[in-house]
Amino acid sequence: MNDTLVTLVGNAATGVEFRETATGGMARFRFAVTPRRWDREKQLWTDGHTSFYTVWAWRTLALNLSGSVSVGEPLVVHGRLKVREEEREGQRRTFVDIEAVAVGHDLTRGTAAFRRVLRGEPALTARAGSAERSGASARPEGFTGPGGPDVLGDPGDSGKPYGSATKRPTDRQKAGKKLASVP
């Protein structure tokens, strides 16, 4: 177990490509890291050379990435560093990959709203708002689970907000519903 673990801060350079495999989901995307340094002579911040990495994720992390990350979003990626060399078209090329253990949005550059995914509900990994912008629905017909119109409803309920008329939402649930309605 002599893996090299790294933590990188940067931006998603490509969209997340997700595929189902025999052992579960697999996702990958390109990740750009650009260092910024203070230039004393010019008295301003300058960008350094951008490094690109391919981030790989498996199983649940892969599925959650596909529903959570878009191009250009600031991220923090933690995982195992893998360097490989290949020969393509007569040229030797080096590739640097990160096998992700954890990925999250960089909250120093914005806010995020966390949605817990219940097992067995793949519709919950659909990116919130992505279908709304295109005019389509991101949820199946009649879906009443998290992220739907009644954000906190139970997927197996009768379709009424919060599951049934006798269930009352908690203050935390009310706050979650308000956050979900923010564009």
C-alpha positions in Angstrom: 0.0 0.0 0.0 2.5 2.6 -1.2 0.1 4.7 -3.1 0.8 8.4 -3.6 -2.2 10.3 -2.4 -2.7 13.8 -3.7 -5.2 16.6 -3.2 -5.7 19.0 -6.2 -7.6 22.2 -6.4 -8.8 23.3 -9.9 -11.6 23.2 -12.4 -13.5 20.6 -14.4 -12.1 21.0 -17.9 -14.5 18.6 -19.6 -17.9 17.1 -18.8 -18.1 13.9 -16.8 -18.3 10.8 -19.0 -20.2 8.0 -17.2 -20.5 4.3 -18.3 -22.0 1.3 -16.6 -19.5 -1.6 -16.4 -19.9 -5.2 -15.1 -18.5 -4.1 -11.7 -20.5 -0.9 -11.4 -20.3 2.6 -12.8 -17.2 4.3 -14.1 -16.7 8.0 -14.7 -13.9 10.1 -16.0 -13.2 13.8 -16.7 -10.3 16.1 -17.4 -9.2 18.4 -14.5 -7.3 21.6 -14.9 -5.0 23.0 -12.2 -3.5 26.5 -12.7 -1.3 27.9 -10.0 -1.4 31.6 -9.3 1.6 33.6 -8.1 2.1 37.1 -7.0 4.5 38.9 -9.4 6.4 41.4 -7.3 7.7 43.4 -10.3 4.2 43.9 -11.8 2.4 44.0 -8.5 -0.3 41.7 -9.6 -1.4 38.0 -9.6 -0.3 35.9 -12.7 -1.3 32.5 -13.8 1.3 29.7 -14.0 1.3 26.8 -16.5 -1.9 24.8 -16.4 -1.5 21.1 -15.7 -4.2 18.7 -16.9 -5.1 15.4 -15.2 -7.6 12.7 -16.0 -9.7 11.9 -13.0 -11.2 8.4 -12.8 -14.0 7.4 -10.3 -15.8 4.1 -9.7 -19.1 2.9 -8.4 -21.1 5.3 -6.3 -18.6 8.2 -6.6 -18.8 7.8 -10.4 -22.6 7.9 -10.4 -22.7 10.9 -8.0 -20.1 12.8 -10.1 -22.1 12.4 -13.3 -25.0 14.1 -11.6 -23.1 16.8 -9.8 -20.2 18.2 -11.9 -20.3 20.4 -15.0 -17.5 22.0 -17.1 -15.8 24.9 -15.4 -16.9 24.2 -11.9 -14.2 24.6 -9.2 -13.4 21.3 -7.5 -11.2 19.7 -4.9 -10.1 16.2 -5.9 -8.4 13.7 -3.5 -7.1 10.4 -4.8 -4.2 8.2 -5.9 -1.7 9.6 -8.4 -1.0 7.3 -11.3 1.6 8.1 -14.0 1.7 6.0 -17.1 3.6 6.1 -20.4 2.3 5.0 -23.7 3.6 4.9 -27.2 1.2 6.5 -29.8 2.1 7.1 -33.4 5.7 6.5 -32.7 5.9 9.0 -29.9 6.3 8.3 -26.2 3.6 10.1 -24.2 3.2 10.5 -20.5 -0.3 10.6 -18.9 -1.1 11.6 -15.3 -4.3 10.1 -13.8 -6.0 10.5 -10.5 -8.0 7.6 -9.2 -10.5 9.6 -7.1 -11.3 8.8 -3.5 -13.3 12.0 -2.9 -14.4 14.9 -5.0 -16.2 18.0 -3.9 -16.9 21.6 -5.0 -14.4 24.2 -3.8 -16.5 26.3 -1.4 -13.9 29.0 -1.3 -15.2 30.0 -4.7 -19.0 29.5 -4.3 -21.7 27.7 -2.5 -23.2 24.2 -2.9 -26.3 22.4 -1.6 -25.7 18.8 -0.6 -28.4 16.2 -1.5 -28.0 12.7 0.1 -28.7 10.0 -2.5 -30.8 7.0 -1.3 -29.6 3.7 -2.6 -31.6 2.2 -5.4 -32.8 5.6 -6.7 -30.6 6.5 -9.7 -32.9 9.4 -10.7 -31.5 11.3 -7.7 -28.1 11.7 -9.4 -29.6 13.8 -12.2 -28.1 17.2 -12.1 -30.6 19.6 -10.5 -31.8 22.3 -12.9 -30.1 20.7 -16.0 -33.4 19.5 -17.4 -35.2 22.6 -16.3 -33.0 24.8 -18.4 -33.7 22.6 -21.5 -37.5 22.6 -20.7 -37.6 18.9 -19.9 -38.2 17.2 -16.6 -35.2 15.7 -14.8 -37.5 13.4 -12.8 -39.7 10.5 -13.9 -43.5 11.2 -14.2 -45.0 11.4 -10.8 -41.7 11.3 -8.9 -42.0 12.9 -5.5 -38.5 12.2 -4.1 -35.7 14.6 -3.2 -35.1 17.3 -5.8 -38.6 17.0 -7.2 -41.4 19.5 -6.6 -41.9 18.4 -3.0 -38.2 18.1 -2.3 -38.6 16.2 0.9 -41.3 13.7 -0.1 -40.8 10.0 0.3 -40.4 8.2 -3.1 -42.9 5.5 -2.0 -45.5 7.9 -0.7 -48.9 8.8 -2.1 -47.6 11.8 -4.0 -48.6 14.3 -1.3 -45.9 16.8 -0.2 -43.8 15.4 2.7 -45.3 11.9 2.3 -48.8 12.3 4.0 -51.1 14.9 5.5 -50.1 13.8 9.0 -46.4 14.3 8.5 -45.2 17.8 9.3 -41.9 19.1 7.9 -39.1 20.0 10.4 -37.4 23.4 10.3 -34.4 21.7 8.6 -36.7 20.3 5.9 -38.3 23.6 5.3 -34.9 25.2 4.9 -33.9 22.5 2.5 -37.0 23.1 0.4 -36.2 26.8 0.2 -32.6 26.1 -0.9 -33.8 23.7 -3.6 -36.0 26.3 -5.1 -33.2 28.9 -5.5 -32.1 29.0 -9.2 
